[in-house]
């Protein structure tokens, strides 16, 4: 599985042990993730994590299927999505970063 991160890098993940990265590369990846988390603890996409509401806002039902909300859980921003079918907020996952909204250069083209 390939994942494009907010830093613009693509990282490839594999469940096949023969394709695992070396311990040095894995250590570097873990260091980069820790750095992302440190930055994310302060601000994500222009939002201060300290200003995000807590999980108490998830008591109120969503307005439409797929509506998302960012909440603060233990100093981390977490995204939830409203499911109209089950009438509940479902945790999507931790929010680690966001792009600046500026156009990005990829394969020689501006996107």
FENLIN-V588190 format. One record per backbone hydrogen bond with DSSP energy under -1.0 kcal/mol. NH is the residue of the N-H (numbers start at 0). CO is the residue of the C=O. Records with the same first field share a line. If there is no record, write none. Layout:
NH=CO, CO
//
This chain:
2=10
4=8
7=4
10=2
12=0
18=15
19=16
25=21
26=22
27=23
28=24
29=25
30=26
31=27
32=28
33=29
34=30
35=31
36=32
37=33
38=34
39=35
40=36
41=38
42=38
43=46
46=43
48=41
50=47
51=48
56=53
57=54
58=55
65=81
66=63
68=79
70=77
71=52
72=75
75=72
77=70
78=92
79=68
80=89
81=66
82=87
86=82
87=82
89=80
91=78
92=78
94=76
105=108
108=105
110=103
//
